[in-house]
Amino acid sequence: MPDDTNFTEEITKWVESLPNWGKAAVAGGVALAVYIPFKFLSTQKRSSPVTENWKPDVVYLYQFPRTRVLPNLSTFCMKVETWLRMADINYEIPKCPITLRSQEGTLPFVELNGKEYYDSSFILRDVDEAIKPQHPSLDDHLSVEQKAVSRAFEAMIEKSMSISAWFYRMENTEKMLDLFDPKVFGLFSSILKMINSRFYASTLLKRISGSDIGFHNREDIIKIGSDDLKSISKYLGNKHYFHGFKPTKVDACLFANLCQIYYAPYTSEHRDLIVGECKNLQEYVERIKNRYWPDWDDVTTKYSTETSNWKKRHVVRNGNGKQAH
């Protein structure tokens, strides 16, 4: 029986040696072979909950696979997982088949005490409500006005700024897909990456075009995102978190979107703003990463989904950046 790694390498070399028409033919065959079963499996009814032997009061998070550089390429998955950490909620990440989706057909989704919750905003709202009164909400200390401000900024972040940032991602889909563990694509990895790159770019273009800002030209769309970043920077000022010294739900949303820009494997006008004129946003991202993602390196190099001991790895540092004793 040939070694799996060597066999995959041989197949990859063979595909790369083909003329362009040959590569196109292989790509078309692979696309059909992958798409048809994926479409079939992803639309089939499944049992709920997915995790049958669930533990009481443990959140089971289903999301896209881990990647290099960033724990997840989905801002919505990053938002939910960061919130779970900020809120100190026990959670686990079960193995998630590539075809698995919520009953609404999306990722991420979570399960808590046998019940499914989908859509990142609904997850934060409904899981928050489900675990009360034993577990206070991150937003309990906010005034009515502060909660209204949070809602307005979250809408701007997800409906405007993030869509503007997608334009850069659409232009760099191959670099983004290179962040996945090669095992995700398996055999014909290079062909599948090429197919997924085109599909991903097409999906992003449709989402951008279908948004409120999508009818503008590229320059205007990028500028809208830049103006959003400047507004966020001005409101944040020198505050530790969005509303002061305690993290709230909007911080999970903001961090999830900013880190996708700041750690992206390509340059952009938005990133230039974060490290330049809006440097407080860079400090904000690094502050939250250091506090709530002390396992970032393991997650982005070993693709770790271990969640039981991330808090033990947090190191408190003094003002000089040295470990406090």
N, C-alpha and C positions, 0 to 999 in steps of 0.2 A: 504493500500500500504506500504510495508516494506521500512524502511530507506535505501537509496542507499549505504551509508557507511557500515552499518551493513550487508547488503546483500552481498556486495563485500568481507567483512571480512569472512563471513560464507563460501562463495564459495572458498576463498583462503585456509581456514582451511580444507575444504573438499578435495581439490586437494592435499594439503600437507599430508593428512592422507592416500592417496592412495599408494599402492605398486609401485615399480619402473615401472613395465609394465603398470600400470594404468596411471601413470603420463605421460609416453611416448605416450600412446594412446590419452590422452587428448591433449597433446602438438601437436601431429600430426593433430588431428581434428581442433584445434585452428589455427594451421599454415595454413592449407588449407582454413579455413574460412576467415582468414585475408589476405593471400597472393593473392588469386584469385581476390577478389574485388579491392585490392590495385593495382594489376597489370593492371586490366581493367581500373580503374579510372585514373591511372597515365599516361596511354598511349592514353587516349581519347583527341581529339582536344578540345581546349577551346577557349573562347573569349579572345581577346586581344585589349585593356589592361584589366587586371583583375579588377583593380579599375577604374570603368567607370566614376564616378564623381570626377576625379582627380583635384587637385589644381595646377595652373600654377607654374612651377619652384620648385615644391616639389618632392623629390625623394621618391618613395615607395619601401622599402626594403623587399623582401621576403626571408626568411631564416629558418633554423631549429629552434626548440623551445629553449627557455631559459633553463638554467640548474643551479644547485647549483655550487659553487666554481668558475665557469667560465661562462661568459655571453653566450657563444656558444661553443660547442665542435668542430665546424668546423673552421679550421684556415682561410678558405676562407671567411666565413661569418664574422669572427672577423676582418679580413683585410679590408673588404668593410666598415663595420660599423665604425671602428676606423678611416679610411680615411675620411669618411663623417664628423666625428667630428673634425678631424684635419683641414679639409678644410672649416669648418664652413658652411656646406651645410644643408639647411633645409630638414629633412627627417622624414618619418613616417614608422612604422612597422605594416602593416595590419595583420589581422588574416590570418594565412597561413594553410589551410587544409593539413593534412599529405600526401595527394596524389599530391599536387600541385608542379609542376616543370616548369622550363623555357621551351621555345619552343625547346631548345636544349636538354631538359631532365635533367637539373641539378639545383642545388641550390648552392649559392644564385643567384638571379637575381633581377634587379630593373626596375622600370618604371619611366620615366620622360616625362612629357607633352604628355602622351599617347603612348610613344614609349618604347619598351622593350630592355633592355641591359643585356647580360648574360656573364658568366665567369668573375671571380673577376678581372683579369688583364685587360680584355676588358672593364669592367665596369669603372675602374679607368681611363683608357685611353679615352674612348668614351664619358663618362659623363663629364669628364674634358673639352673635346673639345666642347661639346654641350652647356655648360654654359658660354663659353667665348663670348665676351670680358668682359661681366658684372662681371664675377667672375674669378679673376686671379688663375692660377694653383699654387699648392704648389711647383712645380719644376721650376717655371719661372726664379728664381734667380740662378739656377745651370748652370755651364759651360757644354760644350759638353762632356768634359772628365768626369765630375762628373756624368752626366746622364748615360754615358757608364758604369761607376763603379756601379751605382745603378742597372742597368740591369743585370750585371754579378752577383752581390751578390744576387739579387732577384731570379735568376735562381738557384744559389747554395742552397739558403734557401728552395725553394719549390721542387726542383728536387733531392736534396741530404740530407740535414739536416732533413727536415720534414719526409722523408721516413725512415730515420734511427730511428727517434723518434717514428714512427708508430710501430716499433717492440715491444717497451714497452707497447704501447697502446693495441696491439694485445694480449699481455699476461695478460692484466688487463681489458678486455672488461666489465666484470661484474661490476667492480668498476666504470667504466665510465658511464654505463647505469643507475647505482644507483643515478647519479646526476640529472636525469630528474625528473620533477614533476610527481608524481605517476598518476596524472590525464591523462597524455599523453597516458599511456597504458590502462587506464580504467579497465573494467572487465577482469579477468584472468591476472592481472598485473604480478604476479610472473611467470606464464607460458610464457607470451609474452616476458618478460625480458630474460628468459632462451633461447627462440627461437632467439630473436634479438641478444643476446650475441654471439651465435654460428654463426649466419649469418654475424654479424659485424666482428668477428675474421676471418671468411673465406674471406670476402671482402678485409680486410686489407692485408691478406696473398697474395691474388691474385695481389693486387696493388704493394706490395713489390716485389713479384716474377717477375712481369712484368716490373719492373723499371731497370734502368741501373746498379743499385748496388744489385739487388735482387738475383743474382746468387751466391753471397758470403755467407759464413757462418755467424752465428749470431754475433760472436765476431768481425768480420771484419766490418759488417754493423754498429754495435754500434760504433766502433772506427771511422768510416767515419764521423758520426754525431759529435763525440767529436772533431775531427780535424776541422770540419766546425765551431763549436762553438769557438774554440781557434782562428781561423782566423778572425772571426767576432769581437771577443773581442780585438784582436790586432789592427784591423783597427779602431774600435770605440774609443779606447784609453780613454781619459778623456773628449771627446766631449759630449756635451749635447744631441745632436741628431746625426744621422749618418753622416750628412754633416755640423755640426756646431750647431748654436743656433736656427735654424728654422727646424721644422719637414718637411719631404718630403714623397713622396709615399712609398719609400723603408722602412721608419720607420713604416708605417702601416703594411707592410708585415712582417718585422722583429719582431715587438711587438706581432702580432697575433700568430706567431709560438713560440716565446720564452715563452709567458705566458701559452701556452698549456703544456710546459715542467715544468715551474716553479711552477704552481698552480695545477699540476696533483695530483690526490688522491693516488699516489704511489711514491715510491722512484725510482731513476734511476741514472745511471752514468752521464747522461747529466745534471740532476738537481744538482748533487754533484759538477759538474764543474762550474755551474752558481753561486752557493753559495760559492765556494772555489776559485779555480785558476782564474776563470773569473768573479770575483765579480762585475766588472763594468757592466756586463750584468744584474745582479740582480738589481743594482741601476738604470739602464736604464729602466727595466720593471716597477719598482715601480714608477719611475718618470713619465712615460707616463700614467700609471694607475691613479695616483693621479691627473694629469693634465686633461686628457681627459675622464676618467671614474670615476668622483666623486660620481656617483650614483651606483657604483659597488655593494655595499651591498644590495641595493634595487633590483637590477637586479638579483642578485644571491640568494636572500632569498625569495623575493616576486614574482620573475619571471616577473618583470616589463618590459613593452615594451614602456613606456612613454618616449618620446624623445623631448618634447617641452621645458623643463626647466632644462636639465642637466647642461647647462653652468652656470646657476644661483647658482648651488651648489658647483662650484669650489671655493676653499679657497686658497688665496695666503698666503704663509708662508715665514717667513724670514729664515736666515741661521741657527737659533737655533731651527727650527721646530715649532715655535710659530706663531699664526695667526698675520699677519701684519695689522696695523691699518692706 
